[in-house]
Amino acid sequence: MYAERAKYVGMPIWERKFMKKARLFACLLAVAAMSGVCVADTITDTLVTSSKGDWGGVAGFTFTATLTTNPNNTFSLDFLIQNTSQLGGSLSAFTLSLLGGGNASIDVDPTKSTLNGWNETDNATFGNGNNSSGCSTSNGSGGWLCASGSSLNIGPGKSVDFVFNGTYQGSVYNPFDLKALGSIGETKLAVSTYMSPSGVPEPSSMLLLASGLSGIAVMGRFKKLKKS
């Protein structure tokens, strides 16, 4: 305690007050940086379908999935399907893996979601190919989201947006695994592939970086005051 007091001997009162406040501010920044749980994490993945056989699709659809997970174990998924071709398109079903791990599971609240008249099945998926029997829960489908319904027509340059809100368990799985059934023009569409991460920075990571930089700036101010 005496050593602490000795640091301020000979300093003007205003300088002592500034150093104490600055030290408190630096401590608060450190706490915020270490916690990292006060903001949501967002992952955005995009897949542009291709006419290449190994992609299993045709040119024209772009799928974009934006997943936001919150510290209170709630999540929001925005799934946008865009028809970038000059032909009419349709979609009849899709399934998307969001989470991984042995305890992975999701529980969508339909009253807080935009389903476009479709049905959604938690922790379910369907088989590859156009003859899929629909959404089915089975071992290994925990953390998957499956949606299907009457064929949605998506005209040239048009899009359809699904929004899902609910609760989750498990860890974020990235990149997402997507399966989608539909068509572009007269060509049937059966996509089954991983989506490609777009590299959007996560808010909590940005908070940690900002906190660290602010802390460095404060400590630099400490050193200047000590020298002066």
C-alpha positions as CSV (number, residue, x, y, z in Angstrom):
1,M,0.0,0.0,0.0
2,Y,2.9,2.4,0.9
3,A,4.6,1.6,-2.4
4,E,1.3,2.5,-4.2
5,R,1.2,5.8,-2.5
6,A,4.8,6.5,-3.3
7,K,3.9,6.5,-7.0
8,Y,1.9,9.6,-6.6
9,V,4.3,11.6,-4.4
10,G,5.2,14.9,-6.1
11,M,2.4,14.7,-8.7
12,P,-0.2,17.4,-9.1
13,I,-3.6,16.6,-7.9
14,W,-5.2,16.6,-11.4
15,E,-2.5,14.2,-12.6
16,R,-3.2,11.8,-9.7
17,K,-6.9,11.8,-10.4
18,F,-6.3,11.2,-14.1
19,M,-4.0,8.3,-13.5
20,K,-6.5,6.6,-11.1
21,K,-9.4,7.1,-13.6
22,A,-7.3,5.9,-16.5
23,R,-6.2,2.8,-14.5
24,L,-9.9,2.0,-13.7
25,F,-10.8,2.4,-17.3
26,A,-8.0,0.1,-18.4
27,C,-9.3,-2.6,-15.9
28,L,-12.8,-2.3,-17.3
29,L,-11.6,-2.8,-20.8
30,A,-9.6,-5.8,-19.7
31,V,-12.7,-7.3,-18.1
32,A,-14.8,-6.7,-21.3
33,A,-12.1,-8.2,-23.4
34,M,-11.8,-11.3,-21.3
35,S,-15.5,-11.9,-21.1
36,G,-16.3,-11.7,-24.8
37,V,-19.9,-12.8,-24.1
38,C,-21.8,-9.6,-24.2
39,V,-22.3,-9.6,-28.0
40,A,-23.5,-12.0,-30.6
41,D,-21.3,-13.8,-33.1
42,T,-22.3,-13.8,-36.8
43,I,-21.2,-16.1,-39.6
44,T,-22.1,-15.6,-43.2
45,D,-21.6,-18.3,-45.8
46,T,-22.4,-18.1,-49.5
47,L,-22.7,-20.7,-52.2
48,V,-23.2,-20.0,-55.9
49,T,-24.4,-23.1,-57.7
50,S,-22.6,-24.2,-60.8
51,S,-23.3,-26.3,-63.9
52,K,-20.3,-28.4,-63.0
53,G,-21.3,-32.0,-62.3
54,D,-19.3,-32.3,-59.1
55,W,-21.4,-29.5,-57.6
56,G,-24.6,-31.2,-58.5
57,G,-26.4,-28.0,-59.5
58,V,-27.0,-25.6,-62.3
59,A,-26.0,-22.0,-62.7
60,G,-28.6,-19.5,-61.4
61,F,-29.2,-19.9,-57.7
62,T,-27.2,-18.1,-55.0
63,F,-27.6,-19.3,-51.4
64,T,-26.6,-17.0,-48.5
65,A,-26.9,-18.1,-44.9
66,T,-26.3,-15.6,-42.1
67,L,-26.2,-17.2,-38.6
68,T,-26.2,-15.1,-35.4
69,T,-25.7,-16.9,-32.1
70,N,-26.2,-15.2,-28.8
71,P,-24.8,-15.8,-25.3
72,N,-28.2,-16.8,-24.0
73,N,-28.3,-19.7,-26.4
74,T,-30.8,-18.1,-28.8
75,F,-30.0,-17.9,-32.5
76,S,-31.2,-16.2,-35.7
77,L,-30.7,-17.6,-39.2
78,D,-31.4,-15.5,-42.4
79,F,-31.4,-17.8,-45.4
80,L,-31.6,-15.9,-48.7
81,I,-32.1,-17.7,-52.1
82,Q,-31.6,-15.6,-55.2
83,N,-32.2,-16.5,-58.8
84,T,-29.5,-14.8,-60.8
85,S,-30.4,-16.4,-64.1
86,Q,-32.6,-15.3,-66.9
87,L,-34.9,-18.3,-66.4
88,G,-37.7,-19.0,-64.0
89,G,-36.8,-21.1,-61.0
90,S,-38.4,-22.9,-58.2
91,L,-37.4,-24.4,-54.8
92,S,-39.1,-27.3,-53.0
93,A,-36.9,-28.0,-50.0
94,F,-33.6,-27.3,-48.3
95,T,-31.7,-28.6,-45.2
96,L,-28.7,-26.8,-43.6
97,S,-26.3,-27.9,-40.9
98,L,-25.8,-25.1,-38.3
99,L,-24.2,-26.7,-35.3
100,G,-21.9,-29.6,-34.4
101,G,-20.9,-31.7,-31.4
102,G,-22.6,-34.6,-29.6
103,N,-25.2,-32.4,-27.9
104,A,-26.0,-30.3,-31.0
105,S,-29.7,-29.4,-31.3
106,I,-31.9,-26.5,-32.4
107,D,-35.5,-25.5,-31.5
108,V,-37.0,-23.1,-34.0
109,D,-39.9,-20.9,-32.8
110,P,-42.3,-20.6,-35.8
111,T,-44.1,-17.6,-34.3
112,K,-40.9,-15.6,-34.6
113,S,-39.8,-16.9,-38.0
114,T,-40.6,-16.2,-41.6
115,L,-41.3,-19.6,-43.3
116,N,-43.1,-18.5,-46.5
117,G,-45.9,-21.0,-45.9
118,W,-43.4,-23.9,-45.5
119,N,-43.0,-26.4,-42.6
120,E,-39.7,-26.6,-40.7
121,T,-38.4,-29.7,-38.9
122,D,-35.8,-29.3,-36.1
123,N,-32.7,-31.6,-36.1
124,A,-33.7,-33.2,-39.4
125,T,-32.3,-33.6,-42.9
126,F,-33.1,-35.5,-46.2
127,G,-31.2,-37.7,-48.5
128,N,-29.4,-36.6,-51.7
129,G,-31.1,-36.6,-55.0
130,N,-34.4,-35.4,-56.4
131,N,-36.4,-38.4,-55.1
132,S,-35.9,-37.3,-51.5
133,S,-38.6,-38.6,-49.1
134,G,-38.7,-35.3,-47.2
135,C,-37.3,-34.1,-43.8
136,S,-36.5,-36.9,-41.4
137,T,-34.9,-37.0,-38.0
138,S,-32.2,-39.6,-37.5
139,N,-28.9,-40.1,-35.9
140,G,-26.4,-37.5,-36.9
141,S,-29.0,-34.8,-37.8
142,G,-28.7,-32.9,-34.6
143,G,-28.1,-29.2,-35.3
144,W,-29.6,-29.5,-38.8
145,L,-32.6,-27.4,-40.0
146,C,-34.9,-28.8,-42.6
147,A,-37.6,-26.8,-44.4
148,S,-40.0,-27.9,-47.2
149,G,-43.4,-27.2,-48.7
150,S,-45.2,-26.3,-51.9
151,S,-42.8,-25.4,-54.7
152,L,-41.8,-21.7,-54.5
153,N,-41.5,-19.9,-57.8
154,I,-38.5,-17.6,-58.0
155,G,-38.5,-15.5,-61.1
156,P,-35.4,-14.2,-62.9
157,G,-33.6,-11.8,-60.6
158,K,-36.0,-12.5,-57.8
159,S,-35.3,-13.9,-54.3
160,V,-36.9,-15.6,-51.4
161,D,-35.8,-14.9,-47.8
162,F,-36.4,-17.4,-44.9
163,V,-35.8,-16.2,-41.3
164,F,-35.5,-18.7,-38.4
165,N,-35.3,-17.8,-34.7
166,G,-35.1,-20.1,-31.8
167,T,-32.7,-21.7,-29.2
168,Y,-29.7,-23.9,-29.7
169,Q,-27.2,-26.2,-28.1
170,G,-23.7,-27.1,-29.4
171,S,-21.0,-25.2,-31.2
172,V,-21.2,-23.3,-34.5
173,Y,-20.4,-25.5,-37.5
174,N,-18.6,-23.7,-40.2
175,P,-18.7,-24.0,-43.2
176,F,-22.4,-25.0,-43.4
177,D,-23.4,-28.2,-45.2
178,L,-26.3,-27.4,-47.6
179,K,-28.8,-29.6,-49.5
180,A,-31.4,-28.0,-51.7
181,L,-34.0,-29.3,-54.2
182,G,-35.6,-27.2,-57.0
183,S,-35.1,-26.3,-60.7
184,I,-34.0,-23.6,-63.1
185,G,-36.0,-23.6,-66.3
186,E,-36.5,-27.2,-67.2
187,T,-33.4,-28.4,-65.4
188,K,-33.9,-30.0,-62.0
189,L,-31.7,-28.8,-59.2
190,A,-30.2,-31.0,-56.5
191,V,-27.4,-29.3,-54.6
192,S,-25.4,-31.1,-51.9
193,T,-22.2,-29.3,-50.9
194,Y,-20.5,-27.2,-48.3
195,M,-21.0,-23.4,-48.4
196,S,-18.0,-21.1,-48.7
197,P,-17.3,-18.7,-45.7
198,S,-17.3,-15.1,-46.8
199,G,-15.0,-14.0,-44.0
200,V,-17.3,-11.5,-42.2
201,P,-15.6,-10.5,-38.9
202,E,-17.4,-11.6,-35.8
203,P,-18.5,-8.7,-33.5
204,S,-17.0,-10.3,-30.4
205,S,-13.7,-10.7,-32.1
206,M,-13.8,-7.0,-33.1
207,L,-14.6,-6.1,-29.5
208,L,-11.6,-8.0,-28.2
209,L,-9.4,-6.2,-30.8
210,A,-10.8,-2.8,-29.9
211,S,-10.4,-3.4,-26.2
212,G,-6.8,-4.5,-26.6
213,L,-5.9,-1.4,-28.7
214,S,-7.6,0.9,-26.2
215,G,-5.8,-0.7,-23.3
216,I,-2.5,-0.2,-25.1
217,A,-3.3,3.5,-25.7
218,V,-4.2,4.0,-22.0
219,M,-1.0,2.3,-20.8
220,G,1.0,4.5,-23.2
221,R,-0.6,7.5,-21.5
222,F,0.5,6.2,-18.1
223,K,4.1,6.0,-19.3
224,K,4.0,9.6,-20.6
225,L,2.7,10.9,-17.4
226,K,5.4,9.1,-15.3
227,K,8.1,10.6,-17.5
228,S,6.7,14.1,-17.4
